[in-house]
């Protein structure tokens, strides 16, 4: 859990797409500064001691859009675009496409580099919560893990219900007093985004390896859980990404064996070209 953004990293602020887009431009221009300077240059609200800048930086990191490198002095932040961040900045700066929002969601759910509440709710909590639940059930579930506090759920659920955030992906849908999770799409246009995401996971979780099994991919990363997929649906997703040419699948044994034919940077660049067309 130490590799995840803590339960209260967001300070109750929603991940507003327009603010994330401003932060991506700041990173793309190679700038750095303290929180007040970043606020001045991006328009992200920030007071003398509190505001949205720290939360947006953490959201962008958790979504896999930026990394933070050492700045030129104490308190200075230097965000840099990741491969995914470069694609979004060039072709979908304000994360308006469902593709972008699903990938942002997946990054937030990862057991390394994601956010602890997202990982618990959408990955490890899949059995406990099911695919339909009331908002207060999520709060109780998080209190069970972290103890009582000021709204343990925070903006997690609203993130997927409001258009200002990631509402276009349809990860969650409100139905009367309940929320229903929806499965990640298994459609041809998602093949390249998923392929790039898997290659990124490969380099993070399985460095130096050229082959992994489908079970290793699922068990180490939680990808099927965050997508609400069954084993059969995970295999459909793998058959989909095989069409990109970045992987080959050995279906002769169970679990299937994946062999990579590219690196993540190649796939993100290919995705960027496809999205710009």
N, C-alpha and C positions, 0 to 999 in steps of 0.2 A: 504493500500500500504506500510505501515511502516514495515510489516512483510516480504517484498519481497526484493530481491537483487536490488539495484538501477539501473537506466538506463545505467550507465557507469561502472558498477562493473568490466567488462571484460577488460577494458583499451584497447579495440580493438583486444585483443588476441583471437584466436580460441581455443576451448576446445580440445586440442590435446590428443588423446587417450593414446599415449605412455607416455606423461607427467602425465596424470591422473593415469595411472598404477603405475608409480614410486611413486606417492603420496600415493596411496593405500598401497603399500608395506611399506612406511615410517610409516603410521598409524598402520598397522598390527604389526610392530615391537615395537610399544609403544613409539616411539621417540617424542621429542619435541624440538623446537628451534625457533630462530628468522628467519626472511626471508632469511638472508644470510646463516645461518646454514642449513636450509631446502634445499636451493639451492645446497649447497655443498654436502649434503647427497643423494639428489635425481637426481641431474643433470639438474634440471629445471633452465633455465637461469634467473639470477638475478644480477643486478648491485648494486651499493651502495644505491641508492634511488628508483630505479624503475626496473621492470622486470615482469616475468610471475608468480612468486610464489603466490602473493596475488590473482591474477585472477584464478589460478588453484585451490587454496583453496576454493574460492567462487563458482567456477563451481562445484567442488566435493560436496560442501554443498547443492547447488541448485539442483543437480542431486540426492540427497538423499543418497549419498555414505558415507559421513562422518558427524560427528558433531565436533565442536570445544569446548574443555573444557579448563578451566583456566590452563595456564602454570605455571611454577615455578618462573616467574619473569616478569617484564614489557617487552612487545613486543614479548613474547614467545608464540608460537602457539602449541597446543597439539591436533592434529586430532585423532579421534577415529572412527573406522568403525561402520556403522549402520548395521542392519540386511541385507539390500540390499547390502551394501558395502562388508560384509563378503562373501556373495554369489559370487559377482563379483570377489573379490580378489582370492577366492579359485578356481573358475571355468572359469573365463573369464576376467582376470586381465586387459586386454587392450580393453575391451568393444567391441570386434569384432562381437558379436552375435547380430542379429536384436532384440532378446528378451531384451538384456541389453540396447540397444540404445533406444528402445521404452519406457522402464521404466525410463530411464534417462530423456527422453523428457517429459514424464508425470510429473515427479517431478518438472522439471523446469517450467512447466505451472501452478502449483498449486497456489492458492491465499494466501497460507501461506507457507513460506519457499522456494518458487520458485523465479523466476526472473520477475520483473515488465514488461519488454518488451515482454517476452515470454507469460506471462499471457494475456497481452493486444492483442497481435497478434493472438494467437492460441485459446483463450477462449472468452474474451469479444468482440474481433474484428471479430468473425466468420461471423456475418451478414454484417458488414461494408465492409469487404474485400472479402468475398465469398471464394470459393475453388480454384479460379484462379485469379492471380493478377500479376502486374508488380512490380519489386523491388522498383521503385520510389513511388508506391502507398503506400507501407509499410512505407517508410520514411515519406511521407506526413502525414500518419495516426499517427505516433509517434510524429511528430512535433506538430500536433494538441493537443496532450496531454501534451507535455513537453516543447514546444517552440523550436525555432531553436537552433541548436548546431552542434558540429562536429559529423556527421554521427550517427544520433539517432538509426538507424538500427544496426550499428556496424557489428559484425560477426554473428548475429542471423541467417540470411538466409544461409550464407556459411557453418554454422555448419551442415546443412542437405544436402549439396551438395558435400562436400569433404570427401573422404574416411578417411583422417587423423582424422576427427571428428566423426560425427554421420551419415555419408552418407549412411551406409548400411541399415538403417531402412527404407529408402524410404519415410520419412515423407513429403519431398518436391522433386519434379522432375522438371527440367528445360525443357521447350518446347519453343524453339525459344526465344522470348522476354518475355515470361511469366513463372511464377512458378505455379505449380499445387500441391495442397495438396492431399495426399492419406490417406485413412481411415486406422486406426489401424486394424491389422488382427483379424478376428473372426474365429480362427482355434483351434483345440484341443490342440496343443502344448502350446498355450498361456493361457490355463485355469489356471494352477498353478501360473505363474507369475502374472496374473491379480488378482487371489485370494489373494496372498500375499500383493499386492499393495492395494486392497480394505481394507484388515484388518489393514494395516498401516494407511490408511485414517480414518478408523473407530476410531482408538485410538486417532488420532489427532483432528478430527472434531466432534466426537460424544462420548466423554469419558463417561464411566459408563453406556452406553446404550447397551442393548442386541438385540434390534430390531430397524430398521430404514426403511423408505420407499425408493423406487427407486427414487422418486422425491427429497427427501432430499439428497440422495447421489449425484444426478446430480446437484442440485441447490447449494449446499454448496461447492462442490469440483470442478465443471466444467469438470468432467471426460468425458462426451459425447462430449463436444465441442473440447477438446484437441485431441480427437480421431476421430473427424469429423463423429460421429455417429448420426443417427436419433434415435427417441425413440424406434422404433422397433429393431434397431441394438443394443441399450443399453440392451434391454431385451434379445436379443440373447447372449450378453456377460454375463449377469447374469445367464442365463441357462447353459452357458459354465462353469462358476466358481462353480455353484452348484454341478457339477459332482465331484469336488475335495473333497466333504464332509465337507468343512469348513463352509458352509452356508446351510440354507434351505430357500426356497422361498414359500411364500403364494401367489398363483396366483388367489385366490378366490375374491380378491378385487383389485380395482385400486386406487392408484398406488400399485404395488406389494410391499409386505413386506419382508424384509430380516431379518433373524435371524442368528447370528453368532454362530459357534460351536468351535471356536478356537481363539487363539490370534496371532498377527502378527509374533512373534518370532517363533512359531511352523511352520507357513507357509513358512517363509524364510528358516528355517532349512530343511524342506521337499524339497523346491526348490533347495537348495544347494546339497542335496543328489541326486536329479534327474539329475542335470546338471553335476555332477561328474561322473555319470555312463557312 
